[in-house]
Amino acid sequence: MTDTMTGYATPLSEDTVRIERSLPGPIERVWTYLTDSDKRATWLARGPMDSAEGGKVELTWFNSKLSGQNEPPPEEYKNSEGHSMTGRVLACDPPHLLSFTWSGETSESVVTFELSQQSERVKLVLTHSRLANRGAKLGVAGGWHAHLDILEDVLSDRPARPFWSNHKRLKAEYEARL
């Protein structure tokens, strides 16, 4: 089984990773979980998002609260709760394509979501490019994997798995994979 079938991030280049998931549809429902602040807050981060090219994206994370279990962050992420980031929309073609800049600690990268309807399911392809270094690559691979696990749980009407314990496990796996 390839990584694209297991939901794991795969490296496309030195500065790019991609994750593919099959999610419960329809596509319009998945789209709202990418673009609507309240719905996005259930799996990633809350904040306003302008849908026009050049528009502003604001994301604020509360990962400890995503599963409803208030799981405390590990020591290395203890200051991450309530962390905010501002980016700008590069492309928006509802309900198929959303791309925006992602402000990292040392550089700006790009996140692109591509959605396609596949019968009753929706194929989500997330590509995160222009990553500054291996550490950034490992961080976004494990982070996106954990967040997409929660999105899959939410869309499947299952209790969301705890973010931090899943992220810790995935970070260790990606150390070996990437």
WORAGI-V530290 format. One record per pair of residues at least 12 apart in sequence whose ideal C-beta (glycine too) atoms are under 7 Angstrom apart, sorted by the first residue. I is the first residue (numbers start at 1). J is the second residue. D is the distance in whole Angstrom. If there is no record, write none. Layout:
i: {I	I}
j: {J	J}
d: {D	D}
This chain:
i: {4	7	7	7	7	8	8	9	9	9	11	15	15	15	16	16	16	16	17	17	17	17	18	18	18	19	19	19	19	20	20	20	21	21	21	22	22	23	23	23	23	23	24	24	24	25	25	25	25	26	27	27	27	27	28	30	30	30	30	31	31	31	33	33	34	34	35	35	35	42	43	43	43	43	43	44	45	45	45	46	47	47	50	51	51	52	52	53	53	53	53	54	54	55	55	56	56	57	57	57	57	57	58	58	59	59	60	60	61	61	62	62	63	63	63	63	64	64	66	66	66	67	67	67	67	68	69	71	71	71	71	73	74	74	85	85	86	87	87	87	87	88	88	90	95	96	96	96	97	98	99	99	104	104	106	107	109	109	109	109	110	110	111	112	113	126	128	128	137	138	138	138	138	141	141	142	142	142	142	143	145	146	146	146	146	149	149	150}
j: {20	19	21	145	148	145	177	141	144	145	178	129	130	131	127	128	129	131	128	137	140	141	125	126	127	126	144	145	148	123	124	125	124	148	152	121	123	121	122	124	152	155	121	155	156	117	120	121	122	117	95	115	117	122	95	115	122	124	155	94	95	115	151	155	98	113	49	51	98	154	66	147	150	151	154	147	59	60	61	60	59	60	89	89	92	89	92	89	90	91	92	88	89	88	89	86	88	86	87	88	89	100	84	86	84	85	82	84	80	83	81	82	80	81	163	164	81	164	150	160	163	160	161	162	163	160	162	162	163	164	165	164	164	168	102	103	103	100	101	102	103	100	101	110	115	114	115	116	114	113	111	112	132	136	132	132	128	129	130	131	129	130	128	127	126	144	140	144	178	171	174	175	178	174	178	167	170	171	174	167	170	163	166	167	170	161	166	163}
d: {4	7	5	7	7	7	7	4	7	6	6	6	6	5	6	7	4	7	5	6	6	5	6	7	5	5	6	6	6	7	7	5	5	6	6	5	6	6	5	6	6	5	7	5	6	6	6	6	4	7	5	5	5	5	5	6	5	7	7	6	3	6	6	7	6	6	6	7	7	5	7	6	4	4	5	5	4	6	5	6	5	5	6	7	5	7	7	6	7	6	6	6	6	7	4	7	6	7	4	6	6	5	7	5	7	5	6	4	6	5	6	7	7	7	4	6	6	7	5	6	5	4	6	5	6	7	5	5	7	5	6	6	6	6	7	5	6	5	4	6	6	6	5	7	6	7	5	7	6	5	7	4	6	6	5	4	6	6	4	5	5	5	5	5	6	6	5	7	6	7	5	6	6	5	6	6	4	4	5	7	5	6	5	4	6	6	6	6}
